[in-house]
C-alpha cells in the first residue's frame, strides 16, 4: 500500500499517539505540566502562548456558541423532548409552546412529567418543574458564561426522545422503556374501575367529569380560573368545568363532546378512569368505543324541565345509551339526576321521584335489575353538591332520609362514596389472557392500548396476537403512563410489543396467551333482540347487511340464515322463519368478510356480546351462541 504517513514525514517527525487522552484546557488551573513532567507553566503563560498562536479559522462568537450549547441542553431536557414530540418535530412550534407554561398544563403528558420523579440529586417538587417551565418561557439571551451541562439521565417515564437525540441517549431510554427492575413499580393493590359518563346531549356529563377531577385534586385552582376566563369570553360561564375534559377548540366552541375524553382520579379505596362519552347521536360509535371498556356507567339525567323529556322520549340518547351500556357489558348503572339546583327544579323531591319512576321500567326492559344493579342519586354537577360531600340539609332536607332508608338501592350519600362501595366480581387473574386492542401507535416500537378483560400480563411474557397468530414479547407495560411489572384484569394498559410493526396490530385484534388463543372466525350463530329497525327497512331477513360491534372490533356482517324466532307473548319458538320484525327475539347465522376475534358468550362474555347498527341507528343487540370454524366462499 506504500509508505505510511509517519514514514513520509521523516524519522524526526513526531508520531501520532492513537492512545492519547483528549486534552481539555482548564482556565482555573494553577499550572500546566506537558506530558506529566517538566517545569510547570503558569496559566498566564499558557494563555499568552495560545493568544499568540496562529489559528486558521476564527472561533464562533460567544453568543452563537452559547445558543448551540443551549439547544443541546434543551434537546436532552425531558420537558423539551415531550413538547417537541407534541409539536410534531417542529422546533419553532416547540419554542412557541414553551413560551406559555400555563397552556402546557392542559396536556396529560406534561402533567405526568411534572408529577414524575426527576433524576437523583435534582429534586422532584412541582416548584422545581415550574421554575424549569419559567426558564423555558424566557426569551433566549446571549450570555458570557458556559451553560451547565444537561443531566445525563432521567427517571421520568413519560419523557420521550426527540428525533434529533443521540443514539447513545436513545439506547439508554430504550433500556428504560424495557423496564429495568430498579424503575418498574409494583401494581397498585387498590381495585380499578372504569367509569363511562353517558346520557343525552347537554345533560352535564363533561361538567360533572370536570367537577369530579377538581374535587379530587386532579386540577389546580389556577387552571380552573383560566378556564373560567375562557368560558366567560365565549359567553358560556357555566361551561368552565367542561373545559377540563373537552380540550379541543371545536368542542369548547360548540359545547358538544366529540371524542371520548379520558382522565384518572383515586380515593383511599379505589382507582378510577373516567371516560366522558359524547351524547350527540352522530357520535354514538365514539360512545361505544368508550363504553366497551367500562365497568360502571354513570347515566347523567337532566332534571331541568323539558330536558329530561327530550332525552327520554323516542329518539333521545338517554334510551339508546342505556341500552348500549347493558349490551356492551356495563355491569352497574349509577343514575345521577343532575341540575337539581336549576331554577325550574330547586331540589324538588317530586321532580326527582318523577324521573326515577319513568326510568326504572325502561332500565328493567334493557336488562338491568333496578333493585340490584341500579342506583339513583340527585346531584348538582356545577356546584358539586352530592358528588364528594353531601348536600346541605337546608338545601335538600329530604335526601338524608332516602339514603339512610336505602331507597332506590342507594345507601350512600354521595356519588364517590357510592362508587367506592361497588364491587366488581368475576375478574380472574389466572384465566387465559385477553386484551382487545382499542388502538395502537408507533413510539420506538409498537404500543397497543386496551383493557385487560381476563388473565394477567407481565413484562417479558410472550403473547399471541389474534387473528394473525403472530407471537411477540411484552417489552413494557404502562398503567396511567407509569411503568409496571404486571397488570391484572380491569386495568387499562399500554403494552409495548417487541418486533411488531404498527400494521401488525390493528383495532379489534386481541392479545392472547400463547397456547390458549381466542377464536377467529367469519361465521357464528347468535341470538338477537330486534329493538329498533329502520322505517324504510322494517324486515330483518337473510341477506340483511349492517355493521356489527364486537368488543373493540367493527365489522360488516351479513345475515346468512334465520334459525328460529321466539314469540315474546306466548313463548312459542318457530323454526326457520322467512323474516323477522321489530320486537322479535331471533337466532340467526351471520358471516363477516374478514376473520374477527370472538368467543361464545357462555365461555367469555367480554368477547361474546354483539351490537348491530345500520345507518347510524342501533337496530339489534345480542350475544354469540356458537363460533363456527372455517371460512365460506364469497
C-alpha positions as CSV (number, residue, x, y, z in Angstrom):
1,X,0.0,0.0,0.0
2,X,3.1,2.3,0.1
3,X,4.8,4.2,2.9
4,X,2.9,5.2,6.0
5,X,2.1,8.8,6.9
6,X,4.8,8.6,9.6
7,X,7.5,7.4,7.1
8,X,6.6,10.2,4.7
9,X,7.0,12.9,7.4
10,X,10.6,11.7,8.2
11,X,12.2,10.0,11.1
12,X,12.5,13.1,13.1
13,X,8.8,14.0,12.9
14,X,6.6,13.4,15.9
15,X,4.5,10.2,15.7
16,X,0.7,10.1,16.2
17,X,-0.3,8.6,19.6
18,X,-3.6,6.9,19.0
19,X,-3.9,6.1,22.6
20,X,-3.6,9.7,23.9
21,X,-6.4,11.1,26.0
22,X,-8.2,14.2,24.8
23,X,-6.9,17.5,26.2
24,X,-9.3,19.9,27.9
25,X,-8.0,23.3,28.9
26,X,-9.0,24.4,32.4
27,X,-8.6,28.2,32.8
28,X,-8.9,27.8,36.6
29,X,-5.8,25.6,36.9
30,X,-2.8,26.9,38.7
31,X,-0.2,25.4,36.4
32,X,0.2,23.2,33.3
33,X,2.7,20.4,33.0
34,X,3.1,18.9,29.5
35,X,3.4,15.1,29.4
36,X,3.0,14.8,33.1
37,X,6.5,16.1,33.9
38,X,8.9,19.0,33.4
39,X,8.6,22.6,34.6
40,X,5.1,23.7,35.4
41,X,3.8,26.5,33.2
42,X,1.5,29.1,34.8
43,X,-1.9,29.7,33.4
44,X,-0.9,33.2,32.4
45,X,2.0,31.8,30.3
46,X,-0.3,29.3,28.5
47,X,-2.9,32.0,27.9
48,X,-0.2,34.2,26.3
49,X,1.0,31.4,24.1
50,X,-2.5,30.5,23.0
51,X,-3.3,34.1,22.2
52,X,-0.1,34.5,20.0
53,X,-0.7,31.2,18.2
54,X,-2.0,31.4,14.6
55,X,-5.4,29.9,14.1
56,X,-6.7,29.1,10.6
57,X,-10.4,29.5,11.3
58,X,-11.7,32.1,13.7
59,X,-13.9,30.7,16.5
60,X,-17.6,31.3,16.6
61,X,-18.9,34.2,18.7
62,X,-19.6,33.5,22.3
63,X,-23.3,34.2,21.7
64,X,-23.6,31.6,18.9
65,X,-21.7,29.1,20.9
66,X,-24.0,29.6,23.9
67,X,-27.0,29.2,21.6
68,X,-25.7,25.9,20.4
69,X,-25.0,24.8,23.9
70,X,-28.4,25.9,25.0
71,X,-30.0,24.0,22.1
72,X,-28.1,20.9,23.1
73,X,-29.2,21.4,26.7
74,X,-32.8,21.7,25.5
75,X,-32.7,18.5,23.4
76,X,-31.5,16.5,26.4
77,X,-34.2,18.1,28.7
78,X,-37.2,15.8,29.3
79,X,-39.6,18.8,29.2
80,X,-38.3,20.0,25.9
81,X,-38.4,16.5,24.4
82,X,-42.1,16.0,25.5
83,X,-43.2,19.3,24.0
84,X,-41.0,18.7,20.8
85,X,-42.9,15.4,20.3
86,X,-46.3,17.0,20.8
87,X,-45.3,19.7,18.2
88,X,-44.7,17.0,15.6
89,X,-40.9,17.6,15.5
90,X,-41.3,21.3,14.7
91,X,-38.6,23.2,16.6
92,X,-40.2,26.7,16.1
93,X,-43.6,25.4,17.3
94,X,-41.9,23.8,20.3
95,X,-40.3,27.2,21.3
96,X,-43.7,28.9,20.9
97,X,-45.5,26.4,23.1
98,X,-42.8,26.7,25.8
99,X,-43.4,30.4,25.9
100,X,-46.8,29.8,27.5
101,X,-46.3,27.5,30.5
102,X,-49.9,27.7,31.6
103,X,-51.3,26.3,28.4
104,X,-49.0,23.3,28.6
105,X,-50.7,22.2,31.8
106,X,-53.8,21.1,29.8
107,X,-51.8,18.2,28.3
108,X,-51.8,14.9,30.3
109,X,-48.2,14.2,29.1
110,X,-46.9,17.4,30.6
111,X,-48.9,17.0,33.9
112,X,-47.5,13.4,34.2
113,X,-44.0,14.8,33.5
114,X,-44.3,17.4,36.2
115,X,-45.7,14.9,38.7
116,X,-43.0,12.3,37.9
117,X,-39.7,11.7,39.7
118,X,-36.8,13.7,38.4
119,X,-33.3,12.1,38.3
120,X,-31.3,11.7,41.5
121,X,-30.0,14.9,43.0
122,X,-32.4,17.1,41.1
123,X,-35.4,17.1,43.4
124,X,-38.9,16.2,42.4
125,X,-41.1,19.1,43.6
126,X,-43.6,20.8,41.4
127,X,-41.9,24.1,42.3
128,X,-38.7,22.9,40.7
129,X,-40.5,21.9,37.5
130,X,-42.4,25.2,37.5
131,X,-39.1,27.0,37.6
132,X,-38.0,24.9,34.6
133,X,-41.1,25.9,32.7
134,X,-40.4,29.6,33.5
135,X,-36.9,29.3,32.3
136,X,-38.1,27.8,29.0
137,X,-40.6,30.6,28.6
138,X,-38.0,33.3,28.9
139,X,-36.6,34.7,25.6
140,X,-33.1,33.5,24.7
141,X,-30.3,36.0,25.5
142,X,-26.6,35.6,24.7
143,X,-24.6,35.0,27.8
144,X,-20.9,35.1,28.5
145,X,-20.6,32.1,30.8
146,X,-20.9,28.5,29.7
147,X,-24.3,26.7,30.2
148,X,-24.5,24.0,32.8
149,X,-24.4,20.5,31.2
150,X,-27.7,18.7,31.0
151,X,-28.4,15.8,33.3
152,X,-27.1,12.6,31.9
153,X,-30.1,10.5,32.9
154,X,-33.7,11.0,33.9
155,X,-36.1,8.7,35.6
156,X,-39.2,10.4,34.3
157,X,-41.0,7.7,32.4
158,X,-43.3,9.9,30.4
159,X,-40.5,11.8,28.7
160,X,-39.9,10.9,25.0
161,X,-36.8,11.2,23.0
162,X,-36.9,13.7,20.1
163,X,-35.7,12.6,16.6
164,X,-32.5,14.6,17.0
165,X,-31.2,12.9,20.1
166,X,-28.1,10.9,20.0
167,X,-28.0,7.1,19.5
168,X,-26.5,6.6,23.0
169,X,-29.3,8.5,24.6
170,X,-31.8,6.5,22.6
171,X,-30.2,3.3,23.7
172,X,-30.4,4.3,27.3
173,X,-34.0,5.3,27.1
174,X,-34.8,2.1,25.3
175,X,-33.4,0.3,28.2
176,X,-35.6,2.3,30.5
177,X,-38.7,1.6,28.4
178,X,-37.8,-2.1,28.5
179,X,-38.4,-1.8,32.2
180,X,-35.3,-2.2,34.4
181,X,-36.1,-3.8,37.6
182,X,-34.9,-0.7,39.5
183,X,-37.5,1.5,37.9
184,X,-40.5,-0.8,37.4
185,X,-43.2,-0.4,40.0
186,X,-45.5,-3.0,41.6
187,X,-49.1,-2.7,40.6
188,X,-51.3,-0.6,42.9
189,X,-53.3,-3.1,45.1
190,X,-56.4,-0.9,45.0
191,X,-59.2,-2.1,42.8
192,X,-59.5,-0.2,39.5
193,X,-62.9,0.8,38.0
194,X,-63.6,2.2,34.5
195,X,-66.4,4.8,34.6
196,X,-68.2,6.0,31.5
197,X,-70.4,9.0,31.6
198,X,-73.3,8.6,29.2
199,X,-76.6,10.3,28.6
200,X,-78.4,12.8,26.3
201,X,-76.5,15.8,24.9
202,X,-76.3,18.8,27.3
203,X,-77.2,16.6,30.3
204,X,-74.0,17.8,32.0
205,X,-71.6,14.9,31.5
206,X,-68.4,16.9,30.9
207,X,-69.2,19.3,33.6
208,X,-69.7,16.5,36.1
209,X,-66.5,14.8,35.0
210,X,-64.5,18.0,35.4
211,X,-66.1,18.6,38.8
212,X,-65.0,15.1,39.9
213,X,-61.4,15.8,38.9
214,X,-61.4,19.2,40.6
215,X,-62.8,17.9,43.9
216,X,-60.3,15.0,44.0
217,X,-57.4,17.4,43.5
218,X,-56.5,16.4,39.9
219,X,-56.9,20.0,38.6
220,X,-55.4,23.0,40.4
221,X,-57.2,26.2,41.1
222,X,-55.1,28.3,38.7
223,X,-56.2,26.1,35.8
224,X,-59.9,26.4,36.8
225,X,-59.5,30.2,36.9
226,X,-58.1,30.2,33.4
227,X,-61.0,28.0,32.2
228,X,-63.5,30.4,33.8
229,X,-61.9,33.3,31.9
230,X,-62.0,31.4,28.6
231,X,-65.7,30.4,29.2
232,X,-66.6,33.9,30.0
233,X,-65.1,35.1,26.7
234,X,-67.4,32.7,24.9
235,X,-70.4,33.9,27.0
236,X,-70.7,30.4,28.4
237,X,-69.8,31.0,32.1
238,X,-71.2,27.6,33.2
239,X,-69.0,25.6,30.8
240,X,-65.7,26.2,32.5
241,X,-65.7,22.8,34.2
242,X,-66.4,21.0,30.9
243,X,-63.2,22.5,29.5
244,X,-61.2,20.1,31.7
245,X,-62.4,17.2,29.6
246,X,-63.3,19.0,26.3
247,X,-59.8,20.0,25.2
248,X,-60.1,21.0,21.5
249,X,-61.5,24.2,20.2
250,X,-64.4,22.7,18.3
251,X,-65.7,21.0,21.5
252,X,-65.3,24.2,23.6
253,X,-66.9,26.5,21.0
254,X,-70.0,24.3,20.4
255,X,-70.3,22.8,23.9
256,X,-70.5,19.3,22.5
257,X,-68.1,16.4,23.2
258,X,-66.9,14.6,20.1
259,X,-64.1,12.3,21.2
260,X,-64.1,10.2,24.4
261,X,-62.2,12.1,27.0
262,X,-60.1,10.2,29.5
263,X,-58.8,11.2,32.9
264,X,-57.9,9.5,36.2
265,X,-58.5,10.0,39.9
266,X,-58.4,7.9,43.0
267,X,-59.7,7.6,46.5
268,X,-58.5,5.7,49.5
269,X,-60.4,2.7,48.4
270,X,-60.2,2.5,44.6
271,X,-58.6,3.9,41.5
272,X,-60.8,5.2,38.7
273,X,-60.5,6.0,35.0
274,X,-63.1,8.5,33.7
275,X,-64.4,8.2,30.1
276,X,-66.5,11.1,29.1
277,X,-68.6,9.8,26.1
278,X,-70.3,12.2,23.6
279,X,-74.0,12.5,23.9
280,X,-74.9,13.5,20.3
281,X,-76.4,10.8,18.1
282,X,-73.8,11.5,15.4
283,X,-71.0,10.3,17.7
284,X,-72.6,7.1,19.0
285,X,-69.7,5.0,17.6
286,X,-67.3,7.0,19.7
287,X,-69.5,6.4,22.7
288,X,-69.4,2.6,22.0
289,X,-65.6,2.7,21.9
290,X,-65.6,4.2,25.4
291,X,-68.4,2.1,26.9
292,X,-67.0,-1.2,25.8
293,X,-64.2,-0.7,28.3
294,X,-66.4,0.4,31.2
295,X,-67.3,-1.5,34.4
296,X,-69.7,1.1,35.7
297,X,-71.9,3.5,33.8
298,X,-72.8,7.0,35.1
299,X,-76.1,7.8,33.4
300,X,-76.5,11.5,33.6
301,X,-80.1,12.8,33.6
302,X,-81.0,16.5,33.4
303,X,-83.8,17.3,35.9
304,X,-84.4,20.6,34.2
305,X,-87.9,21.0,32.9
306,X,-88.1,19.9,29.2
307,X,-84.6,18.5,29.0
308,X,-85.4,15.2,30.7
309,X,-88.4,14.7,28.5
310,X,-86.4,15.5,25.3
311,X,-83.7,12.9,26.2
312,X,-86.1,10.2,27.3
313,X,-88.6,10.3,24.5
314,X,-88.3,8.2,21.4
315,X,-85.1,9.3,19.5
316,X,-83.4,10.7,22.6
317,X,-80.0,9.4,23.5
318,X,-80.9,8.5,27.1
319,X,-82.7,5.4,25.8
320,X,-80.0,4.4,23.3
321,X,-77.1,4.9,25.7
322,X,-78.7,2.9,28.5
323,X,-79.5,0.1,26.1
324,X,-76.0,0.1,24.6
325,X,-74.4,0.2,28.1
326,X,-76.1,-3.1,29.0
327,X,-75.2,-4.7,25.7
328,X,-71.6,-3.6,25.9
329,X,-71.1,-5.2,29.3
330,X,-71.5,-2.3,31.8
331,X,-72.4,-4.2,34.9
332,X,-73.7,-1.4,37.2
333,X,-75.5,1.8,36.4
334,X,-75.5,4.8,38.7
335,X,-78.2,7.2,37.6
336,X,-77.4,10.7,38.6
337,X,-80.3,13.2,38.4
338,X,-78.2,16.3,37.5
339,X,-79.1,20.0,37.6
340,X,-81.1,19.7,40.8
341,X,-80.0,23.3,41.6
342,X,-81.7,24.6,38.5
343,X,-84.3,27.4,39.0
344,X,-87.0,25.1,37.5
345,X,-86.2,22.3,40.0
346,X,-84.8,23.8,43.2
347,X,-84.0,20.3,44.7
348,X,-87.6,19.2,44.4
349,X,-88.3,15.7,45.6
350,X,-91.3,15.5,43.3
351,X,-89.2,16.1,40.3
352,X,-86.6,13.5,41.5
353,X,-89.3,10.9,42.0
354,X,-90.9,11.7,38.6
355,X,-87.6,11.0,36.8
356,X,-86.9,7.8,38.9
357,X,-90.4,6.4,38.3
358,X,-90.1,6.8,34.5
359,X,-86.5,5.4,34.3
360,X,-87.0,2.3,36.4
361,X,-89.3,0.4,34.0
362,X,-87.2,1.3,31.0
363,X,-83.9,0.2,32.6
364,X,-85.6,-3.1,33.6
365,X,-86.5,-3.6,29.9
366,X,-82.9,-3.1,29.0
367,X,-81.8,-6.0,31.2
368,X,-80.8,-4.2,34.4
369,X,-82.3,-5.2,37.8
370,X,-83.3,-1.9,39.4
371,X,-83.2,-3.4,42.9
372,X,-79.7,-4.8,42.4
373,X,-77.7,-3.2,39.5
374,X,-79.0,0.4,39.5
375,X,-78.6,3.3,42.0
376,X,-80.2,6.8,41.9
377,X,-78.5,9.9,43.3
378,X,-79.6,13.6,43.0
379,X,-76.6,15.9,42.3
380,X,-75.5,19.3,41.0
381,X,-72.5,19.0,38.7
382,X,-72.0,22.7,38.6
383,X,-71.9,23.3,42.4
384,X,-70.6,19.9,43.4
385,X,-73.3,19.0,45.8
386,X,-73.6,15.3,46.5
387,X,-70.5,14.4,44.4
388,X,-67.9,14.4,47.2
389,X,-69.7,15.9,50.1
390,X,-73.4,15.5,50.9
391,X,-75.8,18.4,50.0
392,X,-76.7,20.6,52.9
393,X,-79.9,19.7,54.8
394,X,-81.1,23.3,54.4
395,X,-80.8,22.9,50.6
396,X,-82.2,19.4,50.3
397,X,-83.9,18.2,53.5
398,X,-85.4,15.0,52.1
399,X,-82.2,13.3,50.7
400,X,-80.8,12.1,54.0
401,X,-84.0,10.2,54.9
402,X,-83.9,8.4,51.5
403,X,-80.4,7.1,51.6
404,X,-80.5,6.2,55.3
405,X,-83.6,4.1,54.5
406,X,-81.8,2.6,51.5
407,X,-84.4,3.5,49.0
408,X,-83.7,3.2,45.2
409,X,-80.9,0.7,46.1
410,X,-78.8,3.6,47.4
411,X,-77.4,3.6,50.9
412,X,-74.5,6.1,50.3
413,X,-75.0,9.9,50.4
414,X,-72.6,10.9,47.6
415,X,-71.5,9.8,44.2
416,X,-67.9,9.0,45.2
417,X,-69.0,7.0,48.3
418,X,-71.5,5.1,46.1
419,X,-68.7,4.2,43.6
420,X,-66.3,3.2,46.5
421,X,-69.0,0.7,47.7
422,X,-69.3,-1.1,44.4
423,X,-67.6,-4.5,44.0
424,X,-66.8,-6.0,40.5
425,X,-66.9,-9.8,40.5
426,X,-65.7,-12.3,38.0
427,X,-62.2,-10.9,37.4
428,X,-59.9,-14.0,37.0
429,X,-56.2,-13.2,37.0
430,X,-55.4,-16.9,36.3
431,X,-57.7,-17.1,33.3
432,X,-56.3,-17.0,29.7
433,X,-55.1,-13.6,28.7
434,X,-57.5,-11.5,26.6
435,X,-56.7,-7.8,25.8
436,X,-58.9,-6.5,22.9
437,X,-56.9,-3.8,21.1
438,X,-58.6,-0.4,21.2
439,X,-55.8,1.5,19.3
440,X,-52.1,1.4,18.6
441,X,-49.3,3.8,17.7
442,X,-45.6,3.9,16.9
443,X,-43.1,5.2,19.5
444,X,-39.7,3.5,19.1
445,X,-41.8,0.3,18.9
446,X,-45.5,-0.6,18.6
447,X,-47.6,0.4,21.6
448,X,-51.1,-1.2,21.8
449,X,-53.8,0.1,24.0
450,X,-56.6,-1.9,25.6
451,X,-58.2,-3.2,28.7
452,X,-57.2,-6.5,30.3
453,X,-60.5,-8.4,30.2
454,X,-59.1,-11.6,31.7
455,X,-55.9,-13.1,32.8
456,X,-52.7,-11.2,33.6
457,X,-49.9,-9.8,31.6
458,X,-46.2,-9.4,32.7
459,X,-43.1,-7.8,31.3
460,X,-41.1,-10.4,29.3
461,X,-44.2,-12.5,28.7
462,X,-44.9,-13.9,25.2
463,X,-48.3,-13.0,23.8
464,X,-50.2,-14.2,20.7
465,X,-51.9,-11.6,18.5
466,X,-55.2,-12.9,17.0
467,X,-56.3,-13.4,14.3
468,X,-52.8,-13.0,12.7
469,X,-51.4,-15.7,15.1
470,X,-48.1,-13.8,15.4
471,X,-46.1,-14.0,18.7
472,X,-44.4,-11.1,20.3
473,X,-42.7,-10.3,23.6
474,X,-44.0,-7.8,26.0
475,X,-41.2,-5.3,26.5
476,X,-43.0,-2.9,28.8
477,X,-46.4,-2.2,30.4
478,X,-47.7,1.2,31.3
479,X,-50.7,2.0,33.6
480,X,-51.5,5.7,33.6
481,X,-48.2,6.2,31.8
482,X,-46.3,4.7,34.7
483,X,-44.2,1.5,34.0
484,X,-45.3,-1.6,36.0
485,X,-44.2,-5.2,36.2
486,X,-47.6,-6.7,35.6
487,X,-51.3,-5.8,35.1
488,X,-54.4,-7.7,36.3
489,X,-57.9,-7.8,34.9
490,X,-59.7,-4.5,34.7
491,X,-56.6,-2.4,34.0
492,X,-56.3,-0.1,31.1
493,X,-52.8,-0.7,29.8
494,X,-50.3,0.3,27.1
495,X,-48.3,-2.7,26.0
496,X,-45.1,-2.4,24.0
497,X,-44.6,-5.4,21.7
498,X,-41.1,-6.2,20.7
499,X,-40.6,-6.8,17.0
500,X,-44.1,-5.8,15.9
501,X,-44.7,-3.3,13.2
502,X,-47.6,-0.8,13.6
503,X,-49.5,-2.6,10.8
504,X,-49.2,-5.9,12.6
505,X,-51.6,-4.8,15.4
506,X,-55.0,-3.3,14.4
507,X,-58.0,-2.2,16.3
508,X,-60.2,-5.2,17.1
509,X,-57.3,-7.6,17.4
510,X,-56.9,-9.5,20.7
511,X,-53.7,-10.2,22.6
512,X,-53.9,-13.7,24.0
513,X,-51.9,-16.3,26.0
514,X,-49.7,-18.4,23.9
515,X,-51.3,-21.8,23.6
516,X,-54.7,-20.5,24.6
517,X,-55.9,-18.2,21.8
518,X,-59.4,-16.9,21.3
519,X,-61.5,-17.9,18.3
520,X,-61.0,-16.1,15.0
521,X,-63.9,-16.9,12.5
522,X,-66.0,-15.5,9.8
523,X,-69.2,-17.3,10.8
524,X,-71.1,-17.6,14.1
525,X,-74.6,-18.2,15.4
526,X,-76.1,-15.5,17.6
527,X,-79.2,-14.6,19.5
528,X,-80.6,-11.1,18.7
529,X,-83.3,-8.9,20.1
530,X,-84.5,-6.6,17.3
531,X,-85.0,-3.3,19.2
532,X,-85.5,-0.6,16.5
533,X,-85.4,-1.4,12.8
534,X,-85.3,1.4,10.2
535,X,-88.5,2.7,8.9
536,X,-87.6,2.0,5.3
537,X,-86.1,-1.4,6.2
538,X,-88.7,-2.9,8.6
539,X,-87.9,-6.5,7.7
540,X,-84.9,-8.5,9.0
541,X,-84.2,-11.4,6.7
542,X,-81.4,-13.4,5.1
543,X,-79.2,-11.0,3.1
544,X,-79.6,-8.1,5.5
545,X,-76.3,-6.3,5.8
546,X,-75.2,-3.9,8.7
547,X,-72.3,-3.1,10.9
548,X,-71.5,-5.3,14.0
549,X,-69.7,-4.0,17.1
550,X,-67.9,-6.9,18.9
551,X,-65.8,-5.7,21.8
552,X,-63.4,-3.1,20.1
553,X,-64.0,-4.5,16.6
554,X,-66.3,-3.0,13.9
555,X,-67.1,-5.4,11.0
556,X,-69.6,-5.5,8.3
557,X,-71.9,-8.6,8.7
558,X,-74.5,-10.3,6.5
559,X,-77.3,-12.5,7.7
560,X,-76.9,-15.9,6.2
561,X,-80.0,-17.6,7.7
562,X,-82.7,-17.2,10.3
563,X,-82.6,-20.3,12.5
564,X,-85.6,-19.6,14.9
565,X,-87.9,-16.9,16.1
566,X,-89.5,-16.6,19.6
567,X,-92.8,-15.1,20.3
568,X,-92.4,-13.0,23.4
569,X,-96.1,-13.2,24.4
570,X,-96.6,-16.9,24.0
571,X,-93.0,-18.1,24.3
572,X,-93.5,-20.3,21.2
573,X,-90.4,-20.9,19.1
574,X,-90.8,-21.1,15.3
575,X,-88.1,-22.8,13.3
576,X,-86.7,-21.5,10.0
577,X,-88.7,-18.3,9.7
578,X,-88.6,-16.4,6.4
579,X,-88.2,-13.0,8.1
580,X,-88.5,-11.2,11.5
581,X,-89.8,-7.8,12.6
582,X,-89.0,-5.3,15.3
583,X,-89.6,-6.6,18.8
584,X,-88.8,-10.3,17.8
585,X,-86.1,-12.3,19.5
586,X,-84.4,-14.5,16.9
587,X,-81.5,-16.9,16.4
588,X,-79.6,-16.4,13.2
589,X,-76.3,-17.2,11.4
590,X,-74.1,-14.4,10.4
591,X,-70.9,-14.0,8.4
592,X,-68.1,-11.4,8.1
593,X,-65.9,-10.6,5.2
594,X,-62.7,-10.9,7.4
595,X,-61.9,-13.0,10.3
596,X,-63.0,-11.4,13.6
597,X,-61.9,-12.4,17.1
598,X,-64.9,-13.6,19.2
599,X,-66.0,-16.2,21.7
600,X,-69.2,-17.8,22.7
601,X,-70.9,-15.7,25.4
602,X,-71.0,-18.6,27.9
603,X,-67.2,-19.1,27.5
604,X,-66.2,-15.4,27.7
605,X,-68.9,-12.8,27.9
606,X,-66.5,-9.9,27.2
607,X,-65.9,-11.2,23.7
608,X,-69.3,-12.7,23.1
609,X,-71.5,-9.5,23.1
610,X,-72.9,-8.1,19.9
611,X,-74.5,-4.9,18.7
612,X,-75.9,-4.3,15.2
613,X,-76.1,-0.7,13.8
614,X,-77.4,0.4,10.5
615,X,-77.4,4.0,9.1
616,X,-76.4,5.5,12.4
617,X,-79.0,3.7,14.4
618,X,-78.9,0.7,16.8
619,X,-81.2,-2.0,15.4
620,X,-80.3,-5.1,17.5
621,X,-78.4,-6.3,20.5
622,X,-77.5,-9.9,21.4
623,X,-74.8,-12.5,22.1
624,X,-72.8,-15.1,20.3
625,X,-74.0,-18.7,20.9
626,X,-71.6,-20.7,18.8
627,X,-68.5,-19.8,16.8
628,X,-68.3,-21.8,13.6
629,X,-64.9,-22.9,12.2
630,X,-63.6,-22.3,8.7
631,X,-64.4,-19.8,6.0
632,X,-67.1,-19.8,3.4
633,X,-66.7,-18.9,-0.3
634,X,-67.9,-15.5,-1.3
